[in-house]
């Protein structure tokens, strides 16, 4: 079975076209204004207008209010909501119920205790995303280009499907898949030529490496 791959932080058509052409399963759009990858929902909807149905459209939010979610969803029909802030289990439940969409909950990982703590989201989020845990000096909760000790995820005992994120690149994604056991991966800064600008060649290389990494595992 091939590893699933998500290209996040799409802001322009070249990056989106490359993601689709080379087999991305998910494409992500960042609706968090502090990110260099921020895009307005209306602009994202225009970009994604011709996306094939088999590519899942993901909107990334950080501690959103219901009003912010309603505004975005009125402009852009998403397939998945990604929550990348400090959202509690209860907040994840509320959003799933209120908006009727599946949710990815991103969780920061630095230690084995963080992996254990993620079990609290079992049966609440539809997907979990394991990303590098921000430090107190960081100004954003993700998209930092930083990885963590991937082998920590070999001890994951949950049944919720999960995505590996954080510092992935075309050069290291195969190693990350092998070390973590990931069945899905997410990349943003690792396929950019500049913050917020995707490099089509790096997208192609990342997707090839990710897909090949899982080809012989199942």
Phi and psi in degrees as a GROMACS rama.xvg file:
@    title "Ramachandran Plot"
@    xaxis  label "Phi"
@    yaxis  label "Psi"
@TYPE xy
-75.9307  145.929  UNK-2
-68.509  134.215  UNK-3
-76.3347  147.623  UNK-4
-135.944  138.23  UNK-5
-120.281  128.639  UNK-6
-102.401  114.751  UNK-7
-108.553  159.643  UNK-8
77.736  32.2424  UNK-9
-69.3851  131.03  UNK-10
-128.434  -11.6721  UNK-11
-148.301  167.742  UNK-12
-70.9574  -31.8539  UNK-13
-61.9024  -44.0597  UNK-14
-65.9936  -42.3115  UNK-15
-64.2326  -45.0133  UNK-16
-61.5732  -41.4268  UNK-17
-65.4151  -39.8126  UNK-18
-61.3603  -44.6573  UNK-19
-68.5119  -46.3921  UNK-20
-59.3433  -36.0976  UNK-21
-102.041  11.0897  UNK-22
97.3404  25.5259  UNK-23
-63.1355  140.371  UNK-24
-89.6545  -30.0646  UNK-25
-132.268  146.109  UNK-26
-126.022  139.256  UNK-27
-117.135  144.55  UNK-28
-124.576  132.304  UNK-29
-97.1489  117.485  UNK-30
-107.583  43.2358  UNK-31
-121.327  114.294  UNK-32
-65.3124  -23.6496  UNK-33
-78.2991  -7.08491  UNK-34
-86.2679  143.003  UNK-35
-67.5385  -9.04394  UNK-36
-102.641  12.6432  UNK-37
-60.6028  138.469  UNK-38
-141.092  143.72  UNK-39
-70.3617  143.259  UNK-40
-55.8077  -37.7811  UNK-41
-65.2209  -39.0061  UNK-42
-68.3956  -38.6653  UNK-43
-63.7458  -40.527  UNK-44
-62.848  -39.3364  UNK-45
-65.2785  -43.6513  UNK-46
-60.3354  -41.8247  UNK-47
-88.2889  4.89624  UNK-48
-56.9373  -35.6606  UNK-49
-101.19  13.3351  UNK-50
-62.7721  138.22  UNK-51
-66.5702  151.454  UNK-52
-60.6966  -28.3926  UNK-53
-75.3695  -9.50652  UNK-54
-93.6967  121.299  UNK-55
-82.072  129.928  UNK-56
-94.9301  123.104  UNK-57
-118.047  133.482  UNK-58
-109.257  125.889  UNK-59
-96.1594  126.67  UNK-60
-128.369  153.309  UNK-61
-122.373  111.019  UNK-62
46.7352  53.757  UNK-63
-75.7309  149.727  UNK-64
-82.3594  163.796  UNK-65
-61.0631  -35.8644  UNK-66
-63.6769  -40.1068  UNK-67
-66.2497  -40.1575  UNK-68
-66.4657  -43.4002  UNK-69
-60.3493  -42.2262  UNK-70
-63.6203  -44.4349  UNK-71
-65.7833  -44.6928  UNK-72
-70.0531  -22.064  UNK-73
-72.4751  -21.3443  UNK-74
-97.2976  -29.4354  UNK-75
-143.524  121.198  UNK-76
-82.3343  96.7215  UNK-77
-82.159  158.636  UNK-78
-98.5109  -28.122  UNK-79
-143.761  141.54  UNK-80
-103.752  126.835  UNK-81
-104.858  124.153  UNK-82
-104.74  116.968  UNK-83
-119.964  24.2318  UNK-84
-112.725  -139.356  UNK-85
-102.517  28.3186  UNK-86
-60.02  131.14  UNK-87
-77.6263  168.952  UNK-88
-55.7392  -43.0492  UNK-89
-64.4751  -38.0891  UNK-90
-68.3494  -38.4618  UNK-91
-59.8223  -45.6525  UNK-92
-59.216  -44.3636  UNK-93
-60.3771  -44.7591  UNK-94
-67.1508  -42.7801  UNK-95
-59.9608  -42.5965  UNK-96
-70.2663  -43.9789  UNK-97
-68.7494  -38.8315  UNK-98
-109.091  -7.73807  UNK-99
63.4982  29.1627  UNK-100
-123.708  148.53  UNK-101
-67.4898  155.317  UNK-102
-127.411  135.758  UNK-103
-97.8057  126.318  UNK-104
-107.976  117.942  UNK-105
-85.1491  137.974  UNK-106
-133.535  134.712  UNK-107
-80.1962  135.105  UNK-108
-122.517  127.967  UNK-109
-133.093  -28.4002  UNK-110
-136.109  170.045  UNK-111
-61.2012  -31.6741  UNK-112
-63.2514  -33.9409  UNK-113
-66.1728  -37.4301  UNK-114
-64.7379  -44.0521  UNK-115
-62.4858  -41.3853  UNK-116
-62.716  -28.1584  UNK-117
-64.6526  -20.8085  UNK-118
-60.9241  -21.1823  UNK-119
-60.7896  -24.2741  UNK-120
-90.3386  -0.943957  UNK-121
-56.5593  138.752  UNK-122
68.8628  11.0005  UNK-123
-118.552  -59.2015  UNK-124
-82.475  152.924  UNK-125
-82.2166  -30.9955  UNK-126
-136.187  149.799  UNK-127
-111.058  148.219  UNK-128
-123.274  125.907  UNK-129
-101.223  115.414  UNK-130
-123.353  165.057  UNK-131
-64.0085  135.357  UNK-132
-72.9317  128.032  UNK-133
-64.671  151.984  UNK-134
-93.8278  166.56  UNK-135
-59.6436  -22.8246  UNK-136
-82.6319  -15.7521  UNK-137
-71.8564  144.403  UNK-138
-100.215  -5.71281  UNK-139
-135.187  153.53  UNK-140
-81.8545  -9.93017  UNK-141
-162.154  -176.276  UNK-142
67.2216  31.0715  UNK-143
-95.8502  -8.16439  UNK-144
71.1507  24.537  UNK-145
-117.712  137.203  UNK-146
-102.598  177.488  UNK-147
-135.032  -177.179  UNK-148
-73.7305  98.988  UNK-149
-60.1249  -30.4269  UNK-150
-63.4952  -18.2496  UNK-151
-57.5832  -28.4876  UNK-152
-79.4443  -10.0079  UNK-153
-65.2001  -18.0433  UNK-154
-95.6186  5.07659  UNK-155
-64.0552  129.292  UNK-156
-116.368  8.50569  UNK-157
-79.3026  166.383  UNK-158
-107.029  -8.278  UNK-159
-70.5473  133.303  UNK-160
-60.9748  148.197  UNK-161
-139.106  159.497  UNK-162
-123.523  134.459  UNK-163
-90.7613  131.088  UNK-164
-137.183  173.041  UNK-165
100.819  99.8091  UNK-166
71.3588  16.6658  UNK-167
-77.9147  146.065  UNK-168
-142.425  169.695  UNK-169
-58.9108  -29.4089  UNK-170
-78.8863  -27.2242  UNK-171
-116.861  -2.86997  UNK-172
-64.8585  -36.3834  UNK-173
-63.7573  -42.2838  UNK-174
-64.2167  -39.6392  UNK-175
-63.5118  -41.9098  UNK-176
-63.106  -44.0537  UNK-177
-64.041  -42.9815  UNK-178
-73.0556  -31.9889  UNK-179
-99.1187  -26.1574  UNK-180
81.1804  17.0165  UNK-181
-61.9579  141.373  UNK-182
-103.91  -3.36744  UNK-183
-151.814  145.003  UNK-184
-134.157  155.489  UNK-185
-132.282  136.69  UNK-186
-137.099  146.789  UNK-187
-137.62  -78.5624  UNK-188
-65.1118  -25.3388  UNK-189
-69.0587  -8.35134  UNK-190
-124.328  33.6131  UNK-191
-114.004  150.576  UNK-192
-92.4649  -20.2812  UNK-193
-160.216  158.76  UNK-194
-53.6084  119.847  UNK-195
88.2976  -5.17006  UNK-196
-115.083  112.411  UNK-197
-77.7748  144.759  UNK-198
-103.158  110.503  UNK-199
-55.4168  -36.6651  UNK-200
-67.1865  -38.7801  UNK-201
-71.3485  -34.0612  UNK-202
-61.4534  -46.6734  UNK-203
-59.6097  -44.7227  UNK-204
-66.6939  -39.0866  UNK-205
-64.7529  -47.2471  UNK-206
-65.4555  -37.9619  UNK-207
-63.1194  -45.3349  UNK-208
-66.3357  -40.3811  UNK-209
-65.5779  -45.7766  UNK-210
-65.9109  -41.0592  UNK-211
-66.855  -30.1187  UNK-212
-63.3466  -32.7604  UNK-213
-96.6874  -2.32149  UNK-214
-62.1699  -34.8811  UNK-215
-105.873  12.6107  UNK-216
-88.4068  -25.1957  UNK-217
